[in-house]
């Protein structure tokens, strides 16, 4: 079973100013633990949401590109892991570790 564990940060979050050395070590240790457990498929961090481009279909059958994230809000996905685990319960355990390491809320969603 594959799950997405998405980290959410406020739009004004800047890792270079907000994450201390202890947090960086905790995230590195979590990544190492995931690799050692053989469950990490992919991991990625994202640029801040204001740098996003959104693409929507327009009424004329074309597309329109706009500046900024697709969804308006104060928080957006800042990074994520894709994990291959045995159950939702296991994904929740890894998600809890991510919350503690990243000091940020996460969302867990299963792939079809």
MODELLER restraints for C-alpha pairs under 7 A, 6 or more apart:
rsr = mdl.restraints
at = mdl.atoms
rsr.add(forms.Gaussian(group=physical.xy_distance, feature=features.Distance(at['CA:1:A'], at['CA:84:A']), mean=5.53, stdev=0.5))
rsr.add(forms.Gaussian(group=physical.xy_distance, feature=features.Distance(at['CA:1:A'], at['CA:85:A']), mean=5.49, stdev=0.5))
rsr.add(forms.Gaussian(group=physical.xy_distance, feature=features.Distance(at['CA:1:A'], at['CA:86:A']), mean=5.82, stdev=0.5))
rsr.add(forms.Gaussian(group=physical.xy_distance, feature=features.Distance(at['CA:1:A'], at['CA:87:A']), mean=6.52, stdev=0.5))
rsr.add(forms.Gaussian(group=physical.xy_distance, feature=features.Distance(at['CA:2:A'], at['CA:82:A']), mean=6.75, stdev=0.5))
rsr.add(forms.Gaussian(group=physical.xy_distance, feature=features.Distance(at['CA:2:A'], at['CA:83:A']), mean=5.48, stdev=0.5))
rsr.add(forms.Gaussian(group=physical.xy_distance, feature=features.Distance(at['CA:2:A'], at['CA:84:A']), mean=4.43, stdev=0.5))
rsr.add(forms.Gaussian(group=physical.xy_distance, feature=features.Distance(at['CA:2:A'], at['CA:85:A']), mean=6.25, stdev=0.5))
rsr.add(forms.Gaussian(group=physical.xy_distance, feature=features.Distance(at['CA:2:A'], at['CA:110:A']), mean=5.94, stdev=0.5))
rsr.add(forms.Gaussian(group=physical.xy_distance, feature=features.Distance(at['CA:2:A'], at['CA:111:A']), mean=5.62, stdev=0.5))
rsr.add(forms.Gaussian(group=physical.xy_distance, feature=features.Distance(at['CA:3:A'], at['CA:82:A']), mean=5.68, stdev=0.5))
rsr.add(forms.Gaussian(group=physical.xy_distance, feature=features.Distance(at['CA:3:A'], at['CA:83:A']), mean=5.32, stdev=0.5))
rsr.add(forms.Gaussian(group=physical.xy_distance, feature=features.Distance(at['CA:3:A'], at['CA:84:A']), mean=6.56, stdev=0.5))
rsr.add(forms.Gaussian(group=physical.xy_distance, feature=features.Distance(at['CA:3:A'], at['CA:91:A']), mean=6.77, stdev=0.5))
rsr.add(forms.Gaussian(group=physical.xy_distance, feature=features.Distance(at['CA:3:A'], at['CA:108:A']), mean=6.61, stdev=0.5))
rsr.add(forms.Gaussian(group=physical.xy_distance, feature=features.Distance(at['CA:3:A'], at['CA:109:A']), mean=5.52, stdev=0.5))
rsr.add(forms.Gaussian(group=physical.xy_distance, feature=features.Distance(at['CA:3:A'], at['CA:110:A']), mean=4.27, stdev=0.5))
rsr.add(forms.Gaussian(group=physical.xy_distance, feature=features.Distance(at['CA:3:A'], at['CA:111:A']), mean=5.72, stdev=0.5))
rsr.add(forms.Gaussian(group=physical.xy_distance, feature=features.Distance(at['CA:4:A'], at['CA:80:A']), mean=6.77, stdev=0.5))
rsr.add(forms.Gaussian(group=physical.xy_distance, feature=features.Distance(at['CA:4:A'], at['CA:81:A']), mean=5.80, stdev=0.5))
rsr.add(forms.Gaussian(group=physical.xy_distance, feature=features.Distance(at['CA:4:A'], at['CA:82:A']), mean=4.71, stdev=0.5))
rsr.add(forms.Gaussian(group=physical.xy_distance, feature=features.Distance(at['CA:4:A'], at['CA:83:A']), mean=6.53, stdev=0.5))
rsr.add(forms.Gaussian(group=physical.xy_distance, feature=features.Distance(at['CA:4:A'], at['CA:108:A']), mean=5.57, stdev=0.5))
rsr.add(forms.Gaussian(group=physical.xy_distance, feature=features.Distance(at['CA:4:A'], at['CA:109:A']), mean=5.20, stdev=0.5))
rsr.add(forms.Gaussian(group=physical.xy_distance, feature=features.Distance(at['CA:4:A'], at['CA:110:A']), mean=6.20, stdev=0.5))
rsr.add(forms.Gaussian(group=physical.xy_distance, feature=features.Distance(at['CA:5:A'], at['CA:80:A']), mean=5.44, stdev=0.5))
rsr.add(forms.Gaussian(group=physical.xy_distance, feature=features.Distance(at['CA:5:A'], at['CA:81:A']), mean=5.17, stdev=0.5))
rsr.add(forms.Gaussian(group=physical.xy_distance, feature=features.Distance(at['CA:5:A'], at['CA:82:A']), mean=6.41, stdev=0.5))
rsr.add(forms.Gaussian(group=physical.xy_distance, feature=features.Distance(at['CA:5:A'], at['CA:95:A']), mean=6.34, stdev=0.5))
rsr.add(forms.Gaussian(group=physical.xy_distance, feature=features.Distance(at['CA:5:A'], at['CA:106:A']), mean=6.33, stdev=0.5))
rsr.add(forms.Gaussian(group=physical.xy_distance, feature=features.Distance(at['CA:5:A'], at['CA:107:A']), mean=5.66, stdev=0.5))
rsr.add(forms.Gaussian(group=physical.xy_distance, feature=features.Distance(at['CA:5:A'], at['CA:108:A']), mean=4.63, stdev=0.5))
rsr.add(forms.Gaussian(group=physical.xy_distance, feature=features.Distance(at['CA:5:A'], at['CA:109:A']), mean=6.74, stdev=0.5))
rsr.add(forms.Gaussian(group=physical.xy_distance, feature=features.Distance(at['CA:6:A'], at['CA:77:A']), mean=6.14, stdev=0.5))
rsr.add(forms.Gaussian(group=physical.xy_distance, feature=features.Distance(at['CA:6:A'], at['CA:79:A']), mean=5.94, stdev=0.5))
rsr.add(forms.Gaussian(group=physical.xy_distance, feature=features.Distance(at['CA:6:A'], at['CA:80:A']), mean=4.27, stdev=0.5))
rsr.add(forms.Gaussian(group=physical.xy_distance, feature=features.Distance(at['CA:6:A'], at['CA:81:A']), mean=6.57, stdev=0.5))
rsr.add(forms.Gaussian(group=physical.xy_distance, feature=features.Distance(at['CA:6:A'], at['CA:106:A']), mean=5.24, stdev=0.5))
rsr.add(forms.Gaussian(group=physical.xy_distance, feature=features.Distance(at['CA:6:A'], at['CA:107:A']), mean=5.11, stdev=0.5))
rsr.add(forms.Gaussian(group=physical.xy_distance, feature=features.Distance(at['CA:6:A'], at['CA:108:A']), mean=6.45, stdev=0.5))
rsr.add(forms.Gaussian(group=physical.xy_distance, feature=features.Distance(at['CA:7:A'], at['CA:77:A']), mean=5.61, stdev=0.5))
rsr.add(forms.Gaussian(group=physical.xy_distance, feature=features.Distance(at['CA:7:A'], at['CA:78:A']), mean=5.62, stdev=0.5))
rsr.add(forms.Gaussian(group=physical.xy_distance, feature=features.Distance(at['CA:7:A'], at['CA:79:A']), mean=5.27, stdev=0.5))
rsr.add(forms.Gaussian(group=physical.xy_distance, feature=features.Distance(at['CA:7:A'], at['CA:80:A']), mean=5.74, stdev=0.5))
rsr.add(forms.Gaussian(group=physical.xy_distance, feature=features.Distance(at['CA:7:A'], at['CA:104:A']), mean=6.60, stdev=0.5))
rsr.add(forms.Gaussian(group=physical.xy_distance, feature=features.Distance(at['CA:7:A'], at['CA:105:A']), mean=6.07, stdev=0.5))
rsr.add(forms.Gaussian(group=physical.xy_distance, feature=features.Distance(at['CA:7:A'], at['CA:106:A']), mean=4.46, stdev=0.5))
rsr.add(forms.Gaussian(group=physical.xy_distance, feature=features.Distance(at['CA:7:A'], at['CA:107:A']), mean=6.67, stdev=0.5))
rsr.add(forms.Gaussian(group=physical.xy_distance, feature=features.Distance(at['CA:8:A'], at['CA:75:A']), mean=6.21, stdev=0.5))
rsr.add(forms.Gaussian(group=physical.xy_distance, feature=features.Distance(at['CA:8:A'], at['CA:76:A']), mean=5.37, stdev=0.5))
rsr.add(forms.Gaussian(group=physical.xy_distance, feature=features.Distance(at['CA:8:A'], at['CA:77:A']), mean=4.52, stdev=0.5))
rsr.add(forms.Gaussian(group=physical.xy_distance, feature=features.Distance(at['CA:8:A'], at['CA:78:A']), mean=5.44, stdev=0.5))
rsr.add(forms.Gaussian(group=physical.xy_distance, feature=features.Distance(at['CA:8:A'], at['CA:104:A']), mean=6.37, stdev=0.5))
rsr.add(forms.Gaussian(group=physical.xy_distance, feature=features.Distance(at['CA:8:A'], at['CA:105:A']), mean=5.69, stdev=0.5))
rsr.add(forms.Gaussian(group=physical.xy_distance, feature=features.Distance(at['CA:8:A'], at['CA:106:A']), mean=5.85, stdev=0.5))
rsr.add(forms.Gaussian(group=physical.xy_distance, feature=features.Distance(at['CA:9:A'], at['CA:75:A']), mean=5.33, stdev=0.5))
rsr.add(forms.Gaussian(group=physical.xy_distance, feature=features.Distance(at['CA:9:A'], at['CA:76:A']), mean=5.88, stdev=0.5))
rsr.add(forms.Gaussian(group=physical.xy_distance, feature=features.Distance(at['CA:9:A'], at['CA:77:A']), mean=6.55, stdev=0.5))
rsr.add(forms.Gaussian(group=physical.xy_distance, feature=features.Distance(at['CA:9:A'], at['CA:78:A']), mean=5.92, stdev=0.5))
rsr.add(forms.Gaussian(group=physical.xy_distance, feature=features.Distance(at['CA:9:A'], at['CA:104:A']), mean=6.62, stdev=0.5))
rsr.add(forms.Gaussian(group=physical.xy_distance, feature=features.Distance(at['CA:10:A'], at['CA:74:A']), mean=5.63, stdev=0.5))
rsr.add(forms.Gaussian(group=physical.xy_distance, feature=features.Distance(at['CA:10:A'], at['CA:75:A']), mean=4.17, stdev=0.5))
rsr.add(forms.Gaussian(group=physical.xy_distance, feature=features.Distance(at['CA:10:A'], at['CA:76:A']), mean=6.56, stdev=0.5))
rsr.add(forms.Gaussian(group=physical.xy_distance, feature=features.Distance(at['CA:11:A'], at['CA:48:A']), mean=6.70, stdev=0.5))
rsr.add(forms.Gaussian(group=physical.xy_distance, feature=features.Distance(at['CA:11:A'], at['CA:49:A']), mean=6.37, stdev=0.5))
rsr.add(forms.Gaussian(group=physical.xy_distance, feature=features.Distance(at['CA:11:A'], at['CA:74:A']), mean=5.71, stdev=0.5))
rsr.add(forms.Gaussian(group=physical.xy_distance, feature=features.Distance(at['CA:11:A'], at['CA:75:A']), mean=5.39, stdev=0.5))
rsr.add(forms.Gaussian(group=physical.xy_distance, feature=features.Distance(at['CA:11:A'], at['CA:76:A']), mean=6.61, stdev=0.5))
rsr.add(forms.Gaussian(group=physical.xy_distance, feature=features.Distance(at['CA:23:A'], at['CA:101:A']), mean=6.19, stdev=0.5))
rsr.add(forms.Gaussian(group=physical.xy_distance, feature=features.Distance(at['CA:23:A'], at['CA:102:A']), mean=6.40, stdev=0.5))
rsr.add(forms.Gaussian(group=physical.xy_distance, feature=features.Distance(at['CA:26:A'], at['CA:101:A']), mean=5.00, stdev=0.5))
rsr.add(forms.Gaussian(group=physical.xy_distance, feature=features.Distance(at['CA:27:A'], at['CA:101:A']), mean=5.28, stdev=0.5))
rsr.add(forms.Gaussian(group=physical.xy_distance, feature=features.Distance(at['CA:27:A'], at['CA:102:A']), mean=6.30, stdev=0.5))
rsr.add(forms.Gaussian(group=physical.xy_distance, feature=features.Distance(at['CA:34:A'], at['CA:40:A']), mean=5.40, stdev=0.5))
rsr.add(forms.Gaussian(group=physical.xy_distance, feature=features.Distance(at['CA:39:A'], at['CA:83:A']), mean=5.31, stdev=0.5))
rsr.add(forms.Gaussian(group=physical.xy_distance, feature=features.Distance(at['CA:39:A'], at['CA:84:A']), mean=4.89, stdev=0.5))
rsr.add(forms.Gaussian(group=physical.xy_distance, feature=features.Distance(at['CA:39:A'], at['CA:85:A']), mean=5.97, stdev=0.5))
rsr.add(forms.Gaussian(group=physical.xy_distance, feature=features.Distance(at['CA:40:A'], at['CA:82:A']), mean=6.28, stdev=0.5))
rsr.add(forms.Gaussian(group=physical.xy_distance, feature=features.Distance(at['CA:40:A'], at['CA:83:A']), mean=4.72, stdev=0.5))
rsr.add(forms.Gaussian(group=physical.xy_distance, feature=features.Distance(at['CA:40:A'], at['CA:84:A']), mean=6.41, stdev=0.5))
rsr.add(forms.Gaussian(group=physical.xy_distance, feature=features.Distance(at['CA:41:A'], at['CA:82:A']), mean=5.37, stdev=0.5))
rsr.add(forms.Gaussian(group=physical.xy_distance, feature=features.Distance(at['CA:41:A'], at['CA:83:A']), mean=5.38, stdev=0.5))
rsr.add(forms.Gaussian(group=physical.xy_distance, feature=features.Distance(at['CA:41:A'], at['CA:84:A']), mean=6.50, stdev=0.5))
rsr.add(forms.Gaussian(group=physical.xy_distance, feature=features.Distance(at['CA:42:A'], at['CA:81:A']), mean=5.74, stdev=0.5))
rsr.add(forms.Gaussian(group=physical.xy_distance, feature=features.Distance(at['CA:42:A'], at['CA:82:A']), mean=5.09, stdev=0.5))
rsr.add(forms.Gaussian(group=physical.xy_distance, feature=features.Distance(at['CA:43:A'], at['CA:80:A']), mean=5.72, stdev=0.5))
rsr.add(forms.Gaussian(group=physical.xy_distance, feature=features.Distance(at['CA:43:A'], at['CA:81:A']), mean=4.31, stdev=0.5))
rsr.add(forms.Gaussian(group=physical.xy_distance, feature=features.Distance(at['CA:43:A'], at['CA:82:A']), mean=6.27, stdev=0.5))
rsr.add(forms.Gaussian(group=physical.xy_distance, feature=features.Distance(at['CA:44:A'], at['CA:79:A']), mean=5.50, stdev=0.5))
rsr.add(forms.Gaussian(group=physical.xy_distance, feature=features.Distance(at['CA:44:A'], at['CA:80:A']), mean=5.53, stdev=0.5))
rsr.add(forms.Gaussian(group=physical.xy_distance, feature=features.Distance(at['CA:44:A'], at['CA:81:A']), mean=6.58, stdev=0.5))
rsr.add(forms.Gaussian(group=physical.xy_distance, feature=features.Distance(at['CA:45:A'], at['CA:78:A']), mean=6.04, stdev=0.5))
rsr.add(forms.Gaussian(group=physical.xy_distance, feature=features.Distance(at['CA:45:A'], at['CA:79:A']), mean=3.94, stdev=0.5))
rsr.add(forms.Gaussian(group=physical.xy_distance, feature=features.Distance(at['CA:45:A'], at['CA:80:A']), mean=6.43, stdev=0.5))
rsr.add(forms.Gaussian(group=physical.xy_distance, feature=features.Distance(at['CA:46:A'], at['CA:78:A']), mean=5.14, stdev=0.5))
rsr.add(forms.Gaussian(group=physical.xy_distance, feature=features.Distance(at['CA:46:A'], at['CA:79:A']), mean=5.25, stdev=0.5))
rsr.add(forms.Gaussian(group=physical.xy_distance, feature=features.Distance(at['CA:47:A'], at['CA:78:A']), mean=7.00, stdev=0.5))
rsr.add(forms.Gaussian(group=physical.xy_distance, feature=features.Distance(at['CA:48:A'], at['CA:78:A']), mean=6.82, stdev=0.5))
rsr.add(forms.Gaussian(group=physical.xy_distance, feature=features.Distance(at['CA:49:A'], at['CA:68:A']), mean=6.50, stdev=0.5))
rsr.add(forms.Gaussian(group=physical.xy_distance, feature=features.Distance(at['CA:49:A'], at['CA:69:A']), mean=5.70, stdev=0.5))
rsr.add(forms.Gaussian(group=physical.xy_distance, feature=features.Distance(at['CA:49:A'], at['CA:76:A']), mean=6.44, stdev=0.5))
rsr.add(forms.Gaussian(group=physical.xy_distance, feature=features.Distance(at['CA:50:A'], at['CA:68:A']), mean=4.84, stdev=0.5))
rsr.add(forms.Gaussian(group=physical.xy_distance, feature=features.Distance(at['CA:50:A'], at['CA:69:A']), mean=6.39, stdev=0.5))
rsr.add(forms.Gaussian(group=physical.xy_distance, feature=features.Distance(at['CA:51:A'], at['CA:68:A']), mean=5.97, stdev=0.5))
rsr.add(forms.Gaussian(group=physical.xy_distance, feature=features.Distance(at['CA:52:A'], at['CA:67:A']), mean=6.40, stdev=0.5))
rsr.add(forms.Gaussian(group=physical.xy_distance, feature=features.Distance(at['CA:52:A'], at['CA:68:A']), mean=4.68, stdev=0.5))
rsr.add(forms.Gaussian(group=physical.xy_distance, feature=features.Distance(at['CA:52:A'], at['CA:69:A']), mean=5.16, stdev=0.5))
rsr.add(forms.Gaussian(group=physical.xy_distance, feature=features.Distance(at['CA:53:A'], at['CA:65:A']), mean=6.56, stdev=0.5))
rsr.add(forms.Gaussian(group=physical.xy_distance, feature=features.Distance(at['CA:53:A'], at['CA:66:A']), mean=5.73, stdev=0.5))
rsr.add(forms.Gaussian(group=physical.xy_distance, feature=features.Distance(at['CA:53:A'], at['CA:67:A']), mean=4.88, stdev=0.5))
rsr.add(forms.Gaussian(group=physical.xy_distance, feature=features.Distance(at['CA:53:A'], at['CA:68:A']), mean=5.26, stdev=0.5))
rsr.add(forms.Gaussian(group=physical.xy_distance, feature=features.Distance(at['CA:53:A'], at['CA:69:A']), mean=6.26, stdev=0.5))
rsr.add(forms.Gaussian(group=physical.xy_distance, feature=features.Distance(at['CA:54:A'], at['CA:65:A']), mean=5.59, stdev=0.5))
rsr.add(forms.Gaussian(group=physical.xy_distance, feature=features.Distance(at['CA:54:A'], at['CA:66:A']), mean=5.21, stdev=0.5))
rsr.add(forms.Gaussian(group=physical.xy_distance, feature=features.Distance(at['CA:54:A'], at['CA:67:A']), mean=6.37, stdev=0.5))
rsr.add(forms.Gaussian(group=physical.xy_distance, feature=features.Distance(at['CA:54:A'], at['CA:68:A']), mean=6.42, stdev=0.5))
rsr.add(forms.Gaussian(group=physical.xy_distance, feature=features.Distance(at['CA:54:A'], at['CA:69:A']), mean=6.00, stdev=0.5))
rsr.add(forms.Gaussian(group=physical.xy_distance, feature=features.Distance(at['CA:54:A'], at['CA:70:A']), mean=5.35, stdev=0.5))
rsr.add(forms.Gaussian(group=physical.xy_distance, feature=features.Distance(at['CA:55:A'], at['CA:63:A']), mean=6.49, stdev=0.5))
rsr.add(forms.Gaussian(group=physical.xy_distance, feature=features.Distance(at['CA:55:A'], at['CA:64:A']), mean=5.59, stdev=0.5))
rsr.add(forms.Gaussian(group=physical.xy_distance, feature=features.Distance(at['CA:55:A'], at['CA:65:A']), mean=4.52, stdev=0.5))
rsr.add(forms.Gaussian(group=physical.xy_distance, feature=features.Distance(at['CA:55:A'], at['CA:66:A']), mean=6.44, stdev=0.5))
rsr.add(forms.Gaussian(group=physical.xy_distance, feature=features.Distance(at['CA:56:A'], at['CA:63:A']), mean=5.47, stdev=0.5))
rsr.add(forms.Gaussian(group=physical.xy_distance, feature=features.Distance(at['CA:56:A'], at['CA:64:A']), mean=5.34, stdev=0.5))
rsr.add(forms.Gaussian(group=physical.xy_distance, feature=features.Distance(at['CA:56:A'], at['CA:65:A']), mean=6.63, stdev=0.5))
rsr.add(forms.Gaussian(group=physical.xy_distance, feature=features.Distance(at['CA:57:A'], at['CA:63:A']), mean=4.32, stdev=0.5))
rsr.add(forms.Gaussian(group=physical.xy_distance, feature=features.Distance(at['CA:57:A'], at['CA:64:A']), mean=6.18, stdev=0.5))
rsr.add(forms.Gaussian(group=physical.xy_distance, feature=features.Distance(at['CA:58:A'], at['CA:64:A']), mean=6.17, stdev=0.5))
rsr.add(forms.Gaussian(group=physical.xy_distance, feature=features.Distance(at['CA:85:A'], at['CA:91:A']), mean=6.50, stdev=0.5))
rsr.add(forms.Gaussian(group=physical.xy_distance, feature=features.Distance(at['CA:95:A'], at['CA:106:A']), mean=6.68, stdev=0.5))
rsr.add(forms.Gaussian(group=physical.xy_distance, feature=features.Distance(at['CA:99:A'], at['CA:105:A']), mean=5.61, stdev=0.5))
rsr.add(forms.Gaussian(group=physical.xy_distance, feature=features.Distance(at['CA:99:A'], at['CA:106:A']), mean=6.25, stdev=0.5))
